[in-house]
């Protein structure tokens, strides 16, 4: 859904954690588009990222858990981008998500196929597995040198996060940059018109 509204922000395709945080989009006019708006949409979001099997069906409990992780990651990313300290409770919740389920494929054996690896989990643990993979991605990002590139789009009302592809990058997309530049040009034109009429 977000790809139709805005192109992916830099870093989204590399980091599941940025992708999750950017799964809610604030558009001009106060409109909000949330890719995790229902259990069905949450399931689709996870399937598209191959975090659950194609036959998986998640409930509202799972949707709420993933939305909670998204809120925690948003706070963590905001703190990182602003150079502020983290709330210890958020750090605790991220660590719990990280260890909620093994995200390393386990070794299995079957007489038909021999040894193989899989991340099979009971249906009740599907969201925990997805959360642990996303939390691992976030932990790797926040603990790396790449965290210095983490930024929040400076175009109002956009709140998406991105990895700066160059030092002067301020916006998550050309669309956001164009909107800001157009607003600035309009403000200058209006100010000039007011000064001429005075």
Secondary structure, DSSP 4 states (H G I P E B T S, - for coil): -HHHHSPPPTTTTT-HHHHHHTTEEE-GGG-EEETTSSHHHHHHHHHHTTSS-TT----HHHHHHHHHHHHHHHHHHHHHHHTPPPPHHHHHHHHHHHTSS--SPEEEEETTTEEEEE----GGGHHHHHHHHHHHHHHHHHTSGGGGGEEE--STT---EEE-SSTT---SSHHHHHHHHHHHHHHHHHHHHHHHH-
